[in-house]
Amino acid sequence: MFFPIGDAPNPRGIPLATYALIAINVAVFALVTVPLSSVRPDLDDPSVAEYLRIIGPHLGDRVPMEAFVRQLTAYDLYVFAHGFRPAHPTAQDLLYSLFLHAGFAHLFGNMLFLWIYGDNVEQRLGPVRYLLAYVGTGVAASLFHAFTAMGSDIPSIGASGAISGVLGCYFVWFPRNVVRLMLFFPLMSVVMVPARVVLGLYIVADNLLPFLLSNQATGVAHGAHIGGFFAGVGFAWWSNRRAVLAAPREYADSARMAPLRAGDPAHAIADEIAGGHFENAAQHYFALGRGGASGALAPDDALRLADWLRRNGHAEAALTVVRRLLRDHPRDPRAAEAHLGAGYLLLEDLAEPTAAYQHFRDALDMDQDGDVGALARAGIAAVQAQQKRQWGRPYAARRDY
């Protein structure tokens, strides 16, 4: 048996939105779930008859009806009224259901995953966009569950769908991270496992296989987990694509400029870079638009322009240029240098150490023994020095570190 207890790298600072979500879920559990779970409902209440009429047929021979009625609580009726039921979906229940849990174990597991994975995703998005993504992927998870359980009147509850959305974002954005797993067999120990392995097992072994192979209700809304995870993957992929294609904010006006018309724009921009006219080159480069910028700069020119942009306070624009270089020339000999540059932009200029770590690892893989590799190791050490929770040395698994 094992369960995750942390990840690395993890950013310093307080992830306010993540902690707020945890606090809301815990408060709902303490103020709603716990009190109502100790209250026996009035069996003459019409809602009890409705509940038994809907839920009773799903019991089969597993639980005698008399025992089921004796175990009935006011919280069961509350969940039936406010959980998300595919046969009778409402927007209100769609939101309520994200903050209700079946018991302490259900709450603890969800909040543990949110605590481990949420801080990195929140730092990548910022608190407001993170909350919107959380709710949005949670809604997508419930809707996917509704599609797979069409016509069902069994209510689904829990933050698992929204948290699966966070995991999907994490899977795309932080492939080089590791997760600390507590093992209980054969001996209690802590091991570091690549994040994509852990999350891959979560989505495939814990959800896709049970969803495809099980022919009876398990009490777990695997469809919601699957829907939330792939909604997160889709959102992260779209965000990555937008970050590459869109003009950076400081050059937003350039995107509305008339592009160069004389001759080949790519050659004209290259000539401006060669002549040291970097501001003009940047203006004309971002004026090319999403399609025109593809492959417009040779790797050397792109790195020179990105370096000038960074030195002149345009970090986001520099990162856009480097990202486009890596999109257009992922295997070019200068790609390692591009990853290194992206890493230091993210680390030193944009305060995103975990995102920087991904690029440092890529640079190191491409140039183990050269100057780029040495600088990538220094970047990794700088990221490690900024960690919030330094348990062990998660980077020491490779001799390079």
Buried (B, 14 or more C-beta within 10 A) or exposed (E): EBEBBBBBBBBEEEBEBBBEBBEEBBEBBEEBBEEBBEEEBEEEEEBBEBBBEBBEEEEEEEEEEEEBBEEBBBBBBBBBBBBBBBEEEEEEBBBBBBBBBBEEEBBBBBBBBBBBBBBBBBBBBEBEBBBBBBBBBBBBBBBBBBEBBEEBBBBBBBBBBBBBBBBBBBBBBBBBBBBBBBEEEEEEEEEBBBBBEBBEEBBEEEBBEEBEEEEEEEEBBBBBBBBBBBBBBBBBBEBBEEBBBEBBEBBEEBBEBEBBEEEEBBEBBBBBBEEEBBEBBBBBBBBBBEEBBBEBBBBBBBBBBBBBBBEEEBBBBBBBBBBBBBBBBEEBEBBBBBBBBBBBBBBBBBBBBBBBBBBBBBBBBBBBEEEBBEBBBEBBEBBBEBBBBEEEEBBEEEEBB
